[in-house]
Amino acid sequence: MKPLCFRKKQPNAESARSTLPTETTAPPPDLSTGEPSLVERTRQSAIATSTDLLRQVAEGIAQGSRTPLEEYLESLWFLCDVVKVTHEAGKVILPLPASSVPSQATTPTIPEYVVNAKFLSDCLAFLTSQPQGYERLHIVSGSRLSPTCRTLDYMSKVALAAQSAIGATANDYSLRQALLELDAFGMALYGLFHSHPGAGASHTRPSSIDLETHERYERRYPLVGCIFVRDGYLRFFRHGDEPFTITIYGKGVQTINGDEHVYKIQNPSSRVVSYDTIETEE
């Protein structure tokens, strides 16, 4: 329905026809200010114009003048329709309650990672089986189940540019190729897993270099890290204090400290090392 506006009528046929609606370019009022809406203002204007026409007719009759009632009646019928329509429209054109409008701020944004126990055991087997006890690393991908939930179930090994008992650095070309391969299948980098020397949960804490590396990669990827040690302890982490959740399916992984995402793979010595675990090292 187009917006309506009205002006006062003079007691002649031409002015009676001027009650026809005209478009207005005035912006609608802000409903939050408590001002009457455009529909209500139109209704009030139609009622006021009708009252004014009736007053003019009554004054003309009282003065004994021959008022063209047919032309006034045409305008009054039109104004009655306007009042009826705007009255009905006012029942439905109402501002929505604030609580009924979903807020972006209330949308859950905490990242969730889903992983199975067998995959974690395979990662431990690869990362801690270097013959000289050197650190290893590999990247992880999976499936995007929702805007915030991803699986960790695909291991992609990369060649190393440097490797020692206290560190490992991926070869840039090998890493780029691995990322391109993931992209070719519609996948992305979701995890960066590596090993640390030592044993026990305390040795799974990320170093400052680990955190710096994750800070760079988390600018582009929804990345989570995981650090493994030989006796089966592992810790998931991200750069910064942003919360995230880990869900592990299957058996054989014990929760050590749920708040810090620390776990332990039971019976890690029973793992079987694949023949190709050292192919990625130079």
C-alpha positions in Angstrom: 0.0 0.0 0.0 1.3 3.4 -0.9 1.8 6.1 1.8 -1.1 8.6 1.9 -1.3 12.3 2.6 -4.3 14.6 2.8 -5.0 18.3 2.8 -8.1 20.3 4.0 -10.9 20.5 1.5 -12.7 23.6 0.3 -16.5 23.4 -0.4 -16.3 22.9 -4.1 -16.1 20.0 -6.5 -12.5 20.5 -7.5 -11.2 20.5 -3.9 -13.2 17.5 -3.0 -11.3 15.5 -5.7 -8.0 16.6 -4.1 -8.4 14.0 -1.5 -6.9 11.4 -3.8 -3.7 9.8 -2.5 -0.3 11.1 -3.5 3.1 9.5 -3.0 5.3 11.0 -0.3 9.1 10.7 -0.2 9.2 11.5 3.5 11.1 8.7 5.4 9.1 6.5 7.8 9.5 7.5 11.5 11.8 5.6 13.8 9.5 3.2 15.7 11.9 3.2 18.6 11.2 6.9 19.3 7.5 6.4 20.2 6.3 8.6 17.3 3.1 7.5 15.5 3.8 5.3 12.5 3.1 6.5 8.9 0.0 4.2 8.9 -1.3 5.7 12.1 -0.6 9.3 10.9 -2.5 8.5 7.6 -5.4 7.2 9.6 -5.6 10.2 11.8 -5.3 12.6 8.8 -8.2 10.8 7.0 -10.4 11.1 10.1 -9.5 14.8 10.5 -10.3 15.4 6.8 -13.6 13.6 7.1 -14.6 15.6 10.1 -13.7 18.8 8.4 -15.8 17.9 5.3 -18.8 17.0 7.5 -18.4 20.3 9.4 -18.4 22.2 6.1 -21.5 20.4 4.9 -23.3 21.2 8.2 -22.3 24.8 8.0 -23.6 25.1 4.5 -26.9 23.5 5.4 -27.2 25.9 8.4 -26.6 28.8 6.1 -29.2 27.5 3.6 -26.6 27.0 0.8 -27.0 24.3 -1.8 -24.0 22.1 -1.0 -23.0 19.5 -3.7 -23.5 16.6 -1.4 -22.8 13.9 -4.1 -19.2 15.2 -4.5 -18.6 15.4 -0.8 -20.1 11.9 -0.3 -17.6 10.6 -2.9 -14.7 12.0 -0.9 -16.2 10.7 2.4 -16.6 7.2 1.0 -13.0 7.2 0.0 -11.9 8.5 3.4 -13.9 5.9 5.1 -12.0 3.2 3.1 -8.7 4.8 4.0 -9.6 4.7 7.7 -10.7 1.1 7.5 -7.6 -0.1 5.7 -5.1 1.8 7.9 -7.0 0.6 11.0 -6.5 -3.1 9.9 -2.9 -2.4 8.8 -2.1 -0.9 12.2 -2.9 -4.3 13.8 -0.1 -6.1 11.9 2.5 -3.4 11.1 4.2 -3.4 14.5 7.8 -3.3 15.5 9.2 -6.8 16.3 10.1 -7.4 19.9 13.9 -7.1 20.5 14.0 -10.7 21.8 12.5 -12.2 18.6 15.3 -10.8 16.4 18.3 -13.2 16.4 21.6 -11.6 17.4 24.9 -12.3 15.7 26.6 -12.0 19.0 24.6 -14.9 20.5 25.6 -17.3 17.6 28.0 -20.0 18.9 31.5 -19.3 17.5 33.6 -21.7 19.7 35.6 -24.0 17.4 35.0 -27.7 17.9 37.3 -30.5 16.7 36.2 -34.1 16.4 38.8 -36.9 16.4 38.9 -40.6 16.9 41.2 -42.6 19.2 42.7 -44.7 16.4 43.8 -41.6 14.5 45.5 -40.1 17.6 47.3 -43.4 18.1 48.5 -43.4 14.5 49.8 -39.8 14.9 51.7 -40.8 18.1 53.2 -43.8 16.3 54.6 -41.6 13.4 55.7 -38.6 15.4 57.6 -40.5 18.2 59.2 -43.2 16.1 62.2 -41.4 14.6 65.2 -43.7 15.2 67.4 -41.0 16.6 64.6 -39.5 18.8 64.3 -36.4 16.7 61.1 -34.3 16.5 58.7 -34.9 13.7 55.6 -33.0 12.4 52.7 -33.5 10.1 49.7 -31.5 9.0 46.1 -32.6 9.5 42.8 -32.1 7.7 39.3 -33.6 7.7 35.7 -32.6 7.1 33.9 -29.4 7.8 30.7 -30.5 9.5 29.4 -27.0 10.3 30.8 -23.4 10.4 32.4 -24.2 13.8 32.9 -28.0 13.8 35.6 -29.9 11.9 37.0 -33.4 12.0 40.7 -34.3 12.4 41.2 -37.6 10.6 43.6 -37.1 7.7 47.4 -37.1 8.1 49.5 -35.4 5.5 53.3 -35.9 5.9 55.8 -33.2 4.7 59.5 -33.3 4.1 61.6 -31.5 6.7 64.1 -28.8 6.1 65.7 -29.1 9.6 65.3 -31.7 12.3 66.8 -32.3 15.7 66.0 -33.6 19.2 64.6 -30.2 20.1 62.9 -29.0 16.9 61.7 -29.7 13.4 61.0 -27.3 10.5 58.9 -28.2 7.4 60.4 -27.8 3.9 58.5 -24.9 2.4 58.1 -26.5 -1.0 56.8 -29.7 0.5 54.4 -27.9 2.7 53.0 -25.8 -0.2 52.5 -28.9 -2.2 50.7 -30.6 0.7 48.4 -27.6 1.1 47.7 -27.5 -2.6 46.8 -31.1 -2.6 44.3 -30.6 0.2 42.8 -27.6 -1.6 42.4 -29.7 -4.8 40.0 -32.0 -2.8 38.2 -29.2 -1.2 40.0 -29.7 2.1 42.0 -27.3 4.3 44.6 -27.2 7.0 42.9 -27.9 10.3 45.7 -29.2 12.5 49.5 -29.0 12.9 50.8 -31.9 15.0 54.4 -32.5 16.2 56.4 -34.2 18.9 58.4 -33.0 21.8 61.3 -34.8 23.6 60.8 -36.0 27.1 57.8 -37.7 28.8 54.8 -36.8 30.9 52.1 -34.1 30.5 54.5 -31.3 31.4 56.5 -31.8 28.2 53.5 -31.3 26.0 53.3 -27.6 26.6 53.8 -25.5 23.5 57.0 -23.4 23.3 57.1 -19.8 22.3 58.2 -20.8 18.8 55.1 -23.2 18.6 52.8 -20.3 19.6 54.4 -17.9 17.1 54.0 -20.5 14.4 50.3 -21.0 15.2 49.7 -17.3 15.4 50.8 -17.0 11.8 48.8 -19.9 10.5 45.7 -19.1 12.5 45.3 -15.9 10.5 44.3 -18.0 7.5 43.2 -21.4 8.9 41.0 -22.6 11.7 44.0 -24.4 13.1 44.5 -26.4 16.2 47.8 -27.8 17.4 48.7 -31.0 19.2 52.0 -32.0 20.9 52.8 -35.7 21.5 55.5 -37.3 23.7 56.8 -40.9 23.7 54.9 -42.2 26.7 51.5 -41.3 25.1 50.7 -37.9 26.6 49.3 -35.3 24.2 48.0 -31.8 24.4 45.8 -29.8 22.1 46.3 -26.0 22.0 45.7 -22.8 20.0 47.5 -19.5 20.0 45.9 -17.1 22.5 43.2 -17.7 25.1 40.2 -18.3 22.8 38.2 -21.3 23.9 37.8 -24.4 21.8 36.5 -28.0 22.3 37.9 -31.4 21.5 35.6 -34.5 21.2 37.4 -37.9 21.0 35.5 -40.9 19.9 36.6 -44.5 20.5 38.5 -46.2 23.3 42.0 -46.1 24.6 42.4 -42.4 25.2 42.2 -41.1 28.7 41.4 -37.5 29.7 44.0 -36.1 32.0 42.9 -32.5 32.4 39.8 -31.5 30.4 40.4 -27.8 31.0 43.8 -27.9 29.3 42.9 -30.5 26.7 45.5 -33.0 27.9 45.1 -36.7 27.2 47.0 -40.0 27.3 47.0 -42.8 24.9 46.9 -46.0 26.8 49.4 -48.7 26.0 51.4 -46.6 23.5 54.1 -49.2 23.2 51.6 -51.6 21.4 51.4 -49.4 18.4 52.7 -50.7 15.0 55.0 -48.4 13.0 54.4 -48.3 9.2 57.3 -49.0 6.9 56.9 -45.5 5.3 57.3 -43.5 8.5 60.8 -42.1 7.6 60.1 -41.4 3.9 59.5 -37.7 4.4 62.8 -37.0 6.1 65.7 -35.7 4.0 
